[in-house]
Amino acid sequence: MLQLRPLATASALAVTAVLSACATGPEPVSSVAVFDAAAFSWSTVPGNASVSGRIAYAGGGRSWTCAGSVGLTPETPWTRQRFQTLYGSTERAAIPAAIVRARSVTEASADYQGFVRSETCDGGGRFRFAGLPAGSWFLIAPVTSQGSEPVVLMRRVTTRGGQMTDVTLD
């Protein structure tokens, strides 16, 4: 039978305690972005950039059309967090509208809605936003196909002064 000496046992316990303390450490701090109207102020400055786009989504081998209008939302810490939660990405997504609605985010304030731009798609699924300042934005376009649940397309775009950004939502 193996017998441990008291000193060896005490040393083993001390090492275990030190390693346990290192392994657990403090809990990670969760950062929740708070709506701040000042973070959106850049998006209200008149500019000479534009976003021109078209809907070309072909999910499930079906033909999809724009369901009316496309939204353009300024990128801020708050919208980045919101879009990550709603769409699972801050770059691009094609998600059934029912799933987007079911995901939990804080209610958008009335102030937020004042920063979101909207344009109607034409018959060919084309849209255009003009007079934009340079910056990053999120495009949101609901699309429909006969016999299918609506899908929401999301894409992050960046505008630069005096330039047109051409986007295909596919």
C-alpha positions as CSV (number, residue, x, y, z in Angstrom):
1,M,0.0,0.0,0.0
2,L,1.3,3.4,-1.0
3,Q,1.6,5.9,1.9
4,L,2.0,9.6,1.3
5,R,4.1,11.6,3.6
6,P,2.4,14.6,5.2
7,L,4.7,17.1,3.5
8,A,4.1,15.6,0.0
9,T,0.3,15.6,0.6
10,A,0.4,19.3,1.7
11,S,2.4,20.3,-1.3
12,A,0.1,18.4,-3.7
13,L,-2.9,20.2,-2.2
14,A,-1.2,23.6,-2.4
15,V,-0.4,23.1,-6.1
16,T,-3.9,21.9,-6.8
17,A,-5.4,25.0,-5.1
18,V,-3.1,27.3,-7.1
19,L,-3.9,25.6,-10.4
20,S,-7.7,25.7,-9.6
21,A,-7.5,29.4,-8.9
22,C,-5.8,30.0,-12.2
23,A,-8.2,27.9,-14.2
24,T,-11.4,29.6,-13.0
25,G,-10.4,33.3,-13.0
26,P,-13.0,36.0,-13.2
27,E,-16.1,35.6,-15.3
28,P,-16.0,37.4,-18.7
29,V,-17.6,40.8,-18.7
30,S,-20.7,40.9,-21.1
31,S,-20.8,44.1,-23.0
32,V,-24.3,45.4,-24.0
33,A,-24.3,48.3,-26.4
34,V,-26.7,51.1,-25.4
35,F,-28.6,53.2,-28.0
36,D,-26.8,56.5,-28.3
37,A,-28.3,59.0,-30.8
38,A,-24.9,60.8,-30.9
39,A,-23.3,57.6,-32.4
40,F,-25.7,58.1,-35.4
41,S,-25.0,61.8,-36.0
42,W,-22.5,61.1,-38.8
43,S,-25.3,59.6,-40.8
44,T,-27.4,62.8,-40.9
45,V,-24.7,64.9,-42.5
46,P,-25.5,65.4,-46.2
47,G,-23.0,63.7,-48.5
48,N,-22.4,62.9,-52.2
49,A,-22.1,59.1,-52.0
50,S,-24.8,56.7,-53.1
51,V,-25.8,53.1,-52.9
52,S,-27.4,51.5,-56.0
53,G,-28.6,48.0,-55.8
54,R,-30.8,45.2,-57.0
55,I,-32.4,42.1,-55.6
56,A,-31.2,38.9,-57.2
57,Y,-31.9,36.3,-54.5
58,A,-32.6,32.7,-55.8
59,G,-32.9,30.7,-52.6
60,G,-34.4,27.3,-53.0
61,G,-34.2,27.6,-56.8
62,R,-37.1,30.0,-56.8
63,S,-37.5,33.5,-58.1
64,W,-37.7,36.0,-55.3
65,T,-38.9,39.6,-55.6
66,C,-38.5,42.7,-53.4
67,A,-41.4,43.0,-51.0
68,G,-41.7,46.7,-51.3
69,S,-38.9,48.7,-49.7
70,V,-35.3,48.4,-48.7
71,G,-34.0,49.9,-45.5
72,L,-30.6,51.5,-44.9
73,T,-29.4,51.7,-41.3
74,P,-26.2,53.4,-40.1
75,E,-23.6,51.1,-38.5
76,T,-23.0,52.0,-34.9
77,P,-22.0,49.8,-31.9
78,W,-25.7,49.5,-31.1
79,T,-26.8,48.5,-34.6
80,R,-23.8,46.0,-34.9
81,Q,-25.0,44.2,-31.8
82,R,-28.6,44.3,-32.9
83,F,-27.9,42.9,-36.4
84,Q,-25.6,40.2,-35.0
85,T,-28.4,39.0,-32.8
86,L,-31.1,39.3,-35.5
87,Y,-29.2,38.0,-38.5
88,G,-26.3,36.0,-36.9
89,S,-23.9,38.2,-38.8
90,T,-22.8,41.8,-39.4
91,E,-21.7,41.2,-43.0
92,R,-24.5,39.4,-44.9
93,A,-27.4,37.1,-44.3
94,A,-30.6,35.6,-45.9
95,I,-32.9,34.6,-43.0
96,P,-36.6,33.6,-43.0
97,A,-38.5,36.6,-41.7
98,A,-40.2,34.5,-39.0
99,I,-36.8,33.6,-37.5
100,V,-35.7,37.3,-37.5
101,R,-38.9,38.2,-35.7
102,A,-38.5,35.4,-33.2
103,R,-35.0,36.5,-32.1
104,S,-34.9,38.7,-29.0
105,V,-33.5,42.2,-29.1
106,T,-34.3,45.3,-27.2
107,E,-37.1,47.3,-28.6
108,A,-35.9,49.9,-31.1
109,S,-36.5,53.4,-29.8
110,A,-38.4,55.9,-31.9
111,D,-35.1,57.9,-32.1
112,Y,-33.6,54.9,-33.9
113,Q,-36.3,54.8,-36.5
114,G,-35.4,58.4,-37.4
115,F,-32.0,57.3,-38.7
116,V,-33.2,54.5,-40.9
117,R,-33.6,55.4,-44.5
118,S,-36.1,53.6,-46.8
119,E,-36.4,53.4,-50.6
120,T,-39.0,51.5,-52.7
121,C,-37.8,48.8,-55.1
122,D,-38.8,49.3,-58.7
123,G,-40.5,46.6,-60.8
124,G,-37.0,45.1,-61.5
125,G,-36.0,44.9,-57.9
126,R,-33.7,47.9,-58.1
127,F,-33.3,50.6,-55.5
128,R,-31.1,53.7,-54.9
129,F,-30.0,55.8,-51.9
130,A,-28.4,59.1,-52.7
131,G,-26.9,62.0,-50.8
132,L,-25.2,59.8,-48.3
133,P,-22.2,60.6,-46.2
134,A,-19.2,58.3,-46.1
135,G,-19.6,55.5,-43.6
136,S,-20.8,51.9,-43.1
137,W,-24.4,50.9,-43.4
138,F,-26.7,47.9,-43.2
139,L,-29.0,47.2,-46.1
140,I,-32.2,45.2,-45.3
141,A,-34.5,43.9,-47.9
142,P,-37.5,41.6,-47.4
143,V,-38.2,39.3,-50.4
144,T,-41.0,37.1,-51.3
145,S,-41.6,34.1,-53.6
146,Q,-45.0,32.6,-54.4
147,G,-45.8,29.8,-51.9
148,S,-42.8,30.5,-49.6
149,E,-42.4,32.3,-46.4
150,P,-40.7,35.8,-46.7
151,V,-36.9,36.0,-46.4
152,V,-35.0,39.0,-45.1
153,L,-31.7,39.8,-46.9
154,M,-29.1,41.8,-45.0
155,R,-25.7,43.2,-46.3
156,R,-23.2,45.5,-44.8
157,V,-22.0,48.2,-47.3
158,T,-19.5,51.1,-47.1
159,T,-19.9,54.4,-48.8
160,R,-17.1,56.7,-49.7
161,G,-17.3,60.4,-50.6
162,G,-18.5,61.0,-54.2
163,Q,-18.6,57.4,-55.1
164,M,-21.5,55.0,-55.9
165,T,-21.5,51.7,-54.2
166,D,-23.1,49.0,-56.4
167,V,-24.7,46.1,-54.5
168,T,-26.5,42.9,-55.5
169,L,-28.5,41.3,-52.8
170,D,-28.2,37.6,-53.6
